């Protein structure tokens, strides 16, 4: 008999099946990770907007509805993360509210909101002042 080195076809097929099973388990676990990262960036943008609005308020003694790359007499210095769309709703000397969306989200949660001061909440999901909530 000849001394052959290598794997049999059965051994190779078993390895391929095991790798396929592991991939089938792992892929759905990681598919949700991108959506969680986008939601985290939306919440982070809202927290950073609170800081920017408070800085603007200390200069002008009022909140503003517009954001730009550089602060001016009517605009707060704030630029949201790439892909996030910011909308500042009500804003006056007593408070403000804002929502942020990201069109790449495919799940049921597509918008996050926040409010500060006496401004109305942007949605019933936002319950605490200064704390972003997604809905």
C-alpha positions as CSV (number, residue, x, y, z in Angstrom):
1,X,0.0,0.0,0.0
2,X,1.1,3.5,-0.7
3,X,1.5,5.9,2.1
4,X,-0.7,8.9,1.1
5,X,-0.8,12.1,3.1
6,X,-3.7,14.5,3.1
7,X,-7.4,14.7,4.0
8,X,-10.2,12.6,2.7
9,X,-13.2,14.2,0.9
10,X,-15.4,13.4,3.9
11,X,-13.1,15.2,6.3
12,X,-13.0,18.2,4.1
13,X,-16.8,18.3,3.8
14,X,-17.2,18.0,7.6
15,X,-14.9,21.0,8.0
16,X,-16.9,23.1,5.4
17,X,-20.2,22.2,7.1
18,X,-18.9,23.2,10.5
19,X,-17.6,26.6,9.1
20,X,-21.0,27.1,7.5
21,X,-22.8,26.5,10.7
22,X,-20.5,28.9,12.6
23,X,-21.0,31.6,10.0
24,X,-24.8,31.1,10.1
25,X,-24.7,31.8,13.8
26,X,-22.3,34.7,13.7
27,X,-23.6,36.8,10.8
28,X,-27.0,37.7,12.4
29,X,-25.2,38.6,15.7
30,X,-23.1,41.2,13.9
31,X,-25.8,42.5,11.5
32,X,-27.4,44.5,14.3
33,X,-24.1,46.1,15.4
34,X,-24.2,48.8,12.7
35,X,-27.7,49.9,13.7
36,X,-26.6,50.1,17.3
37,X,-23.6,52.3,16.3
38,X,-25.8,54.7,14.3
39,X,-28.2,55.0,17.3
40,X,-25.3,55.7,19.6
41,X,-24.0,58.4,17.2
42,X,-27.5,60.0,17.2
43,X,-27.7,60.1,21.0
44,X,-24.1,61.4,21.2
45,X,-25.0,64.2,18.7
46,X,-27.9,65.2,20.9
47,X,-25.8,65.3,24.0
48,X,-23.2,67.4,22.2
49,X,-26.0,69.7,21.0
50,X,-26.9,70.4,24.6
51,X,-23.4,71.5,25.3
52,X,-23.3,73.7,22.2
53,X,-26.7,75.3,23.0
54,X,-25.7,76.0,26.6
55,X,-22.5,77.7,25.3
56,X,-24.6,79.8,22.8
57,X,-27.0,80.6,25.7
58,X,-24.2,81.9,27.8
59,X,-23.3,84.4,25.0
60,X,-26.7,85.5,23.8
61,X,-29.1,84.7,26.7
62,X,-31.4,82.7,24.4
63,X,-31.4,79.4,22.6
64,X,-31.4,79.2,18.8
65,X,-33.2,77.0,16.1
66,X,-30.3,77.0,13.7
67,X,-26.9,75.3,13.7
68,X,-23.9,76.0,11.6
69,X,-20.2,75.1,11.5
70,X,-19.3,78.3,13.3
71,X,-21.2,80.2,15.9
72,X,-22.8,83.5,15.0
73,X,-25.3,85.9,16.5
74,X,-28.2,83.6,15.3
75,X,-26.6,80.2,14.9
76,X,-25.1,77.7,17.4
77,X,-21.8,76.1,16.4
78,X,-22.7,72.4,15.9
79,X,-22.4,69.9,13.0
80,X,-24.0,66.5,13.4
81,X,-22.2,63.3,12.5
82,X,-22.2,62.1,8.9
83,X,-25.6,60.8,7.9
84,X,-27.5,62.3,10.9
85,X,-30.1,64.9,10.1
86,X,-30.7,67.4,12.9
87,X,-33.9,69.4,13.4
88,X,-34.1,72.0,16.2
89,X,-37.8,72.6,16.9
90,X,-38.9,75.2,19.4
91,X,-36.2,77.5,20.8
92,X,-36.4,80.6,22.9
93,X,-35.0,82.0,26.1
94,X,-36.8,79.4,28.2
95,X,-35.7,76.2,26.4
96,X,-35.5,74.2,23.2
97,X,-36.1,70.8,21.7
98,X,-34.6,68.8,18.8
99,X,-34.9,65.6,16.9
100,X,-32.3,63.8,14.9
101,X,-32.8,61.1,12.3
102,X,-30.7,58.9,10.1
103,X,-32.1,57.6,6.8
104,X,-29.9,54.5,6.9
105,X,-31.7,52.9,9.8
106,X,-33.9,50.0,8.8
107,X,-35.4,49.0,12.2
108,X,-38.4,50.4,14.0
109,X,-36.3,53.1,15.8
110,X,-35.5,55.9,13.3
111,X,-35.6,59.1,15.4
112,X,-34.1,60.4,18.7
113,X,-35.2,63.5,20.5
114,X,-34.2,65.7,23.4
115,X,-35.5,68.8,25.2
116,X,-34.1,71.3,27.6
117,X,-36.0,73.9,29.7
118,X,-39.7,74.6,29.3
119,X,-39.7,73.5,25.6
120,X,-42.3,70.8,24.8
121,X,-40.9,67.3,24.4
122,X,-40.5,66.4,20.7
123,X,-42.3,63.0,21.4
124,X,-43.8,61.1,24.2
125,X,-40.8,58.8,24.3
126,X,-38.6,61.7,25.5
127,X,-39.4,61.8,29.2
128,X,-36.5,63.4,31.0
129,X,-35.0,66.9,30.4
130,X,-31.6,66.7,28.8
131,X,-31.7,63.0,28.2
132,X,-32.0,61.8,24.6
133,X,-34.5,59.0,23.9
134,X,-35.1,57.2,20.7
135,X,-38.4,56.2,19.2
